[in-house]
Amino acid sequence: MQESLRSRQWFGRKGKDGFIYRAWMKNQGIPPDEFNGKPVIGICNTWSELTPCNAHFRELAESVKRGILEAGGFPVEFPVMSLGETLMKPTAMLYRNLVSMDVEESVRANPVDGVVLLCGCDKTTPSLVMGACSVDLPAIVVSGGAMLTGKYNGRDIGTSDIWRFTDEVRSGAMSEEALNLAEAGMCRSRGHCAVMGTASSMACMVEALGLSLPGNAAIPAADASRKVLAQLSGRRITDMVRSNIKLSDILTRQAFENAIRVNAAVGGSTNFVIHLLAIAGRIGVELGMDDFDRLSANIPLIANLQPSGKYFMEDLYYAGGLPAVMRELLPWLHADAVTANGNTVRQNVENAVSNNRDVIAPVDAPFNPLSGVVVLRGNLCEAGAVLKPSAASPRLLQHTGKAVVFENIEDYKARIDDPALPVDENSILVLKNVGPKGYPGMPEVGNMSLPKKLLAKGVTDMVRISDGRMSGTGFGTVVLHVSPEAAAGGTLALVENGDLIALDVAGRSLRLLVEEEVLARRRAAWQAAESPYRRGYVQLYVQHVEQAHLGADFDFLKGSSGSEVLRDSH
């Protein structure tokens, strides 16, 4: 086994190269038998004080190290760029692909036999998994966990309430002083968002894919069990290296289908779609937009969690966590799929139970019959668009209205509260040029706040359409990821004020009710805006990012380059 270790290509070398590789490791006070002959396990850490969700990862990494040492491995911690969803401008999504490149090249270039991926905040999970897939070494994910449930005026709150509070302030129903009190009680501990937003959806995704130990998704960041899981993950990755269980052995088509169905059952984020597509593209599994609709269509929503429901991730943990959800779903899952701990899905979850049927409902009495992600087609979204029905208003799931068009985010911000804006509750808000190329980076602005004058009338939801995304904590009748985007010349670019748009969720249709001859004239007159980006990463992004229905990855990053490095450095 020792001779088969990848790290031996560095530390087992004779002559000058081996001398250099070993000697400079020894300057850290490490005996040579620690790294020469044992599995060398990289700990890919997205710790950063600019990523508050992941700010406890130094401590979590120590638990991982203990597990690796106990199992006879040698841990080496290394940093990669960290994506703080709450602080980064213009959007953390702009840098997801960059971090995946950082991970891929860091893992491949260094003497590691396996890797532990420490991730939590929204984009850190898909970016680390994408990068690791392109190297395809043994890997296991340890999520950071959700923060404790927020408290305000004697009730539970979470990130989804930000959107409600903001609209209440704008309508005059909530004071700025009250908003400050809510802000103080929102984030009570370490960890990512306390609701089933994108961060928790990503944690559920990796557990459903089989890339983590069972229970990873729901343990709160502040709970001691999170450290226990990290230590056990350190032990397990060392054994995975010895058994040579690689990502490609776990990430089969069946694993992706399991993840899609689990996401439907927990009311996961629409961002799940774009990230899972990107991961599939890296590992070489064929996956398309329609798979999300087809595979989740008959899955009941059984996890009663915000933003689609009532409760929080902390409650999900007490109720049995994701294993209890997956136990309910066993008839729909590929139960024989192998996971990171060496067991099948069935073996991992068959004895799990729901401790609270109000939080994890039985499949024959679901919390909500509407679940999953609906994929829409039509002349307004030729390559597809997505909508989350469990977060939408049932009365708007079939709706025809006149478009109120905003050409970009600046136009929206300048005019949305103009008393003269020609809008009523039946209108459809359309936001262009917030897609992958148009923004660039596809920000979470799709759940546009409603006009102040309609909020004052008590309107709480309208149909909203854009080529952008929305936060997994958001809600409403919001059509997202319209593809092709406006900046790429999609039909969305041609929509004008007053055009009729028809949304039919049951019929999976989104149509612009304008004569084709008129659209042809508009298309002939349309000109793509010249990109202002002339250098650096953002120019690279605009030139090479694919459209949303393909996962918004870079066209040159599809597939894997493997782990082999043919040339030495000296």
Residue pairs with C-beta under 8 A, 6 or more apart in sequence:
1 242
2 8
2 37
3 12
4 244
5 12
5 37
5 39
5 40
5 113
5 241
6 111
6 112
6 113
6 137
6 563
7 35
7 39
7 40
7 111
7 112
7 113
8 36
8 37
9 111
9 565
10 18
10 21
10 111
11 18
11 21
11 22
11 25
11 32
11 35
11 36
11 37
11 40
11 111
12 18
12 36
12 37
13 21
16 570
17 568
17 569
17 570
20 570
21 111
22 32
22 35
22 36
25 32
25 35
26 32
34 74
35 74
35 76
35 111
38 72
38 73
38 74
39 72
39 73
39 74
39 113
39 114
39 238
39 241
39 242
40 73
40 74
40 76
40 111
40 112
40 113
41 68
41 73
41 74
41 75
41 76
41 112
41 113
41 114
41 115
41 116
41 234
41 237
41 238
41 241
42 76
42 77
42 78
42 106
42 107
42 110
42 112
42 114
42 115
42 116
43 61
43 64
43 65
43 68
43 75
43 76
43 77
43 78
43 115
43 116
43 118
44 78
44 80
44 103
44 106
44 107
44 115
44 116
44 117
44 118
44 128
44 132
45 57
45 58
45 61
45 77
45 78
45 79
45 80
45 118
46 54
46 57
46 79
46 80
46 81
46 82
46 83
46 118
46 119
46 120
46 121
46 124
46 128
47 54
47 55
47 57
47 58
47 61
47 79
47 82
47 118
48 54
48 55
48 82
48 84
49 55
50 82
50 84
50 87
50 88
51 82
51 83
51 84
51 85
51 87
51 121
51 124
52 84
52 86
52 87
52 187
53 84
53 85
53 86
53 120
53 121
53 144
53 147
53 191
53 192
53 193
53 199
54 82
54 84
54 118
54 119
54 120
54 121
54 124
54 144
54 192
55 190
56 144
56 190
56 191
56 221
57 118
57 120
57 144
59 227
60 118
60 142
60 144
60 226
60 227
60 230
61 77
61 118
61 230
63 227
63 228
63 230
63 231
63 234
64 75
64 116
64 118
64 142
64 230
64 231
64 233
64 234
65 75
65 77
65 234
66 231
66 234
67 230
67 231
67 232
67 233
67 234
67 235
67 236
67 238
68 74
68 75
68 116
68 234
68 235
68 237
68 238
69 75
69 234
70 231
70 234
70 235
71 234
71 235
71 236
71 238
71 239
72 238
73 234
73 237
73 238
73 241
75 234
76 110
76 112
78 106
78 110
80 99
80 102
80 103
80 106
80 128
80 131
81 95
81 98
81 99
81 102
82 99
82 121
82 124
83 92
83 95
83 96
83 99
83 121
83 122
83 123
83 124
83 127
84 92
84 121
85 92
85 121
85 122
85 123
85 198
85 199
88 95
90 439
90 440
90 441
90 443
91 439
91 441
91 442
91 443
91 444
92 121
92 122
92 123
93 123
93 441
93 442
93 443
93 444
93 469
93 552
94 439
94 440
94 441
94 442
94 538
94 541
95 123
95 127
95 441
95 537
96 123
96 126
96 127
96 130
96 278
96 552
97 127
97 130
97 541
97 545
97 552
97 553
97 554
97 557
98 537
98 541
99 123
99 124
99 127
99 128
99 131
100 126
100 127
100 128
100 130
100 131
100 134
100 282
100 553
100 557
101 131
101 557
102 131
103 117
103 127
103 128
103 130
103 131
103 132
104 130
104 131
104 132
104 134
104 135
104 561
106 131
107 115
107 131
107 132
107 135
107 137
107 563
108 135
108 561
108 562
108 563
108 565
109 565
112 137
113 137
113 138
113 241
114 137
114 138
114 139
114 140
114 237
114 238
114 240
114 241
115 132
115 137
115 138
115 139
115 237
116 139
116 140
116 141
116 142
116 233
116 234
116 237
117 125
117 128
117 129
117 132
117 139
117 140
117 141
117 142
118 128
118 142
118 144
119 125
119 127
119 128
119 129
119 141
119 142
119 143
119 144
119 202
120 143
120 144
120 145
120 191
120 192
120 199
120 203
120 221
121 144
121 192
121 199
122 192
122 197
122 198
122 199
122 202
122 271
122 472
125 141
125 143
125 199
125 202
125 203
125 205
125 206
125 275
126 202
126 275
126 278
126 279
128 141
129 139
129 141
129 206
129 211
129 279
130 278
130 279
130 282
130 553
130 557
132 139
132 247
133 247
133 248
133 251
133 279
133 282
133 283
133 560
134 282
134 557
134 559
134 560
134 561
135 560
135 561
135 562
135 563
136 246
136 247
136 248
136 283
136 560
136 562
136 563
137 246
137 247
137 563
138 237
138 240
138 241
138 244
138 245
138 246
138 247
139 211
139 237
139 246
139 247
140 211
140 212
140 213
140 233
140 236
140 237
140 240
140 340
141 206
141 211
141 212
141 216
141 340
142 212
142 216
142 229
142 230
142 233
143 202
143 203
143 206
143 212
143 216
143 217
144 190
144 191
144 192
144 221
144 226
145 190
145 191
145 192
145 203
145 219
145 220
145 221
145 222
145 223
145 226
146 191
146 192
146 193
146 194
146 199
146 200
146 203
146 218
146 220
146 221
146 312
146 313
146 314
147 187
147 188
147 189
147 190
147 191
147 192
147 193
147 194
147 220
147 221
147 222
148 188
148 189
148 191
148 194
148 220
148 222
148 314
149 156
149 157
149 158
149 188
149 194
149 312
149 314
149 315
150 156
150 157
150 158
150 161
150 182
150 185
150 186
150 187
150 188
150 194
151 157
151 185
151 188
152 161
152 181
152 182
152 185
152 186
153 181
153 182
156 312
157 182
157 185
157 186
158 186
158 193
158 194
158 195
158 306
158 312
158 473
159 186
159 193
159 194
159 195
159 197
159 471
159 473
160 195
160 197
160 306
160 307
160 473
160 474
160 475
161 182
161 186
162 186
162 473
163 447
163 449
163 473
163 474
163 475
165 174
165 179
165 182
166 449
167 449
167 450
167 455
167 460
168 174
169 175
169 176
169 179
170 417
170 449
170 452
170 455
171 452
171 455
171 456
172 456
189 220
189 221
189 222
190 221
190 222
191 220
191 221
191 222
192 199
192 200
192 221
193 199
193 200
193 472
193 473
194 312
194 313
194 314
195 305
195 306
195 307
195 312
195 313
195 472
195 473
196 204
196 266
196 267
196 268
196 269
196 303
196 305
196 306
196 307
196 308
196 313
196 472
197 269
197 307
197 471
197 472
197 473
198 269
198 271
198 272
198 471
198 472
198 473
199 472
200 217
200 218
200 268
200 313
200 472
201 263
201 266
201 268
201 269
201 271
201 272
201 472
202 269
202 272
202 275
203 212
203 216
203 217
203 218
204 217
204 262
204 263
204 266
204 268
204 322
205 259
205 262
205 263
205 268
205 272
205 275
205 276
206 212
206 216
206 217
207 214
207 215
207 216
207 217
207 322
208 255
208 258
208 259
208 261
208 262
208 263
208 322
208 326
209 250
209 251
209 255
209 256
209 258
209 259
210 250
210 251
210 255
210 258
210 337
210 338
210 339
210 340
210 345
211 247
211 250
211 251
211 339
211 340
212 233
212 340
213 229
213 232
213 233
213 236
213 340
213 341
214 322
214 323
214 339
214 341
214 348
214 349
215 225
215 229
215 321
215 322
215 323
216 229
216 233
216 322
217 321
217 322
218 313
218 316
218 317
218 321
218 322
219 225
219 226
219 229
219 317
219 321
220 226
220 313
220 314
220 317
223 317
236 340
236 341
239 342
240 340
243 342
245 340
245 342
247 283
248 283
248 284
248 560
249 338
250 338
250 339
250 340
251 279
251 283
251 285
252 285
252 337
253 285
253 286
253 287
254 334
254 336
254 337
255 334
255 337
256 276
256 280
256 285
256 287
256 291
257 291
257 295
257 334
258 333
258 334
258 337
258 345
259 276
260 276
260 291
260 292
260 295
260 296
260 372
261 295
261 296
261 299
261 329
261 332
261 333
262 268
262 322
262 325
262 326
262 329
262 333
263 272
263 296
263 372
263 373
264 295
264 296
264 299
264 301
264 371
264 372
264 373
265 299
265 300
265 301
265 302
265 303
265 325
265 328
265 329
265 371
266 301
266 302
266 303
266 305
266 322
266 325
267 301
267 303
267 305
267 307
267 308
267 309
267 368
267 371
267 388
267 390
267 391
268 472
269 388
269 471
269 472
270 373
270 386
270 387
270 388
270 469
270 470
270 472
270 480
270 481
271 469
271 472
272 373
272 472
273 289
273 292
273 373
273 386
273 481
274 442
274 469
274 481
274 548
274 551
274 552
275 551
276 287
276 292
276 551
277 287
277 288
277 289
277 549
277 550
277 551
277 553
278 551
278 552
278 553
279 551
280 286
280 287
280 551
281 287
281 550
281 551
281 553
281 557
281 558
281 559
282 553
282 557
282 558
282 559
282 560
283 560
284 559
284 560
288 549
289 375
289 383
289 384
289 386
289 549
290 375
290 384
292 372
292 373
292 375
292 386
293 372
293 373
293 374
293 375
293 508
296 371
296 372
296 373
297 372
298 332
299 329
299 332
299 371
299 372
300 361
300 363
300 366
300 367
300 368
300 369
300 371
301 308
301 309
301 366
301 367
301 368
301 369
301 370
301 371
301 372
301 390
302 325
302 328
302 329
302 360
302 361
302 362
302 363
302 366
302 367
303 309
303 316
303 325
303 359
303 360
303 361
303 367
304 310
304 311
304 358
304 359
304 360
304 361
304 367
305 311
305 312
305 313
305 315
305 316
305 359
306 312
306 473
307 391
307 472
307 473
307 474
307 475
308 368
308 388
308 390
308 391
308 475
309 367
309 368
311 358
311 359
315 356
315 359
316 322
316 325
316 359
316 360
318 355
318 356
318 359
319 354
319 355
319 356
319 359
319 360
320 327
320 352
320 353
320 354
320 355
320 356
320 360
321 352
323 348
323 349
323 352
324 349
324 352
324 353
324 354
324 355
324 360
325 360
326 333
326 345
326 348
326 349
326 352
327 349
327 350
327 351
327 352
327 353
327 354
328 354
328 360
328 362
328 363
329 363
330 345
330 346
330 349
330 350
331 363
333 345
334 345
335 344
335 345
335 346
336 344
336 345
336 346
337 344
337 345
338 344
339 345
339 348
341 348
354 360
354 361
354 362
361 367
368 390
370 389
370 390
370 392
370 394
371 389
371 390
372 388
372 389
372 390
373 386
373 387
373 388
374 386
374 387
374 388
374 389
374 505
374 508
375 384
375 385
375 386
375 508
376 384
376 385
376 386
376 387
376 479
376 503
376 505
376 508
376 509
376 510
377 384
377 508
377 509
377 510
378 509
378 510
378 511
378 512
379 491
379 511
379 512
379 519
380 465
380 482
380 491
380 492
380 495
380 501
380 510
380 511
380 512
381 479
381 482
381 483
381 490
381 491
381 492
381 510
382 483
382 484
382 490
382 491
383 483
383 484
383 490
383 547
383 548
383 549
384 481
384 483
384 548
384 549
385 465
385 479
385 480
385 481
385 482
385 483
385 510
386 479
386 480
386 481
387 477
387 478
387 479
387 480
387 505
388 475
388 478
389 397
389 505
391 474
391 475
391 476
391 478
392 461
392 475
392 476
392 477
392 478
392 505
393 460
393 461
393 476
393 477
396 461
396 462
396 463
396 477
396 503
397 477
397 503
397 505
397 506
398 503
398 504
398 505
398 506
398 507
399 426
399 428
399 463
399 477
399 502
399 503
400 500
400 501
400 502
400 503
400 513
401 426
401 427
401 428
401 463
401 500
401 501
402 426
402 427
402 428
402 497
402 498
402 499
402 500
402 501
403 427
403 428
403 430
403 495
403 496
403 497
403 498
403 499
403 500
403 501
404 421
404 422
404 423
404 427
404 428
404 429
404 430
404 497
405 430
405 432
405 495
405 496
405 497
405 499
406 412
406 415
406 416
406 429
406 430
406 431
406 432
407 432
407 433
408 431
408 432
408 433
408 434
408 438
409 431
409 433
409 434
409 439
409 443
409 445
412 431
412 445
412 448
415 421
416 448
416 449
416 451
416 452
417 451
417 452
417 453
419 453
421 451
421 453
422 497
423 429
423 451
423 453
423 454
424 454
425 454
425 457
425 459
425 462
427 462
428 462
428 463
428 464
428 465
428 501
428 503
429 448
429 450
429 462
429 463
429 464
429 465
430 464
430 465
430 466
430 492
430 495
430 501
431 445
431 446
431 448
431 464
431 465
431 466
431 467
431 468
432 438
432 466
432 467
432 486
432 492
432 493
432 495
433 439
433 467
433 485
433 486
433 487
433 529
434 442
434 443
434 445
434 446
434 466
434 467
434 468
435 442
435 467
435 468
435 482
435 483
435 485
435 486
435 487
435 488
435 547
435 548
436 442
436 485
436 545
436 546
436 547
436 548
436 552
437 485
437 487
437 488
437 531
437 542
437 545
438 467
438 485
438 486
438 487
438 488
439 468
440 533
440 538
440 541
440 542
440 545
441 541
442 467
442 468
442 469
442 481
442 548
442 552
443 468
443 469
444 468
444 469
444 470
444 471
444 474
445 466
445 468
445 469
445 470
446 464
446 466
446 468
446 469
446 470
446 474
446 478
446 479
446 480
447 464
447 470
447 471
447 474
447 475
447 476
447 478
448 464
448 466
450 459
450 460
450 461
450 462
454 462
461 476
461 477
462 476
462 477
463 477
463 478
463 479
463 501
463 503
464 476
464 477
464 478
464 479
465 478
465 479
465 482
465 492
465 501
465 510
466 478
466 479
466 480
466 482
467 481
467 482
467 483
467 485
467 486
467 487
467 490
467 492
467 548
468 480
468 481
469 480
469 481
470 478
470 480
477 503
479 503
479 510
481 548
481 549
482 490
482 492
482 510
482 548
483 490
483 547
483 548
483 549
484 490
484 492
484 547
485 492
485 547
485 548
486 492
486 493
487 493
487 528
487 529
488 528
488 547
489 523
489 526
489 528
491 512
491 519
493 526
494 512
494 514
494 519
494 522
494 523
494 526
495 501
495 512
496 522
499 512
499 513
499 514
500 512
500 513
500 514
501 510
501 511
501 512
501 513
502 509
502 510
502 511
502 513
503 509
503 510
504 510
512 519
531 539
531 542
533 539
533 542
540 554
541 554
544 554
544 555
544 556
545 552
545 553
545 554
545 555
546 552
546 553
546 554
546 555
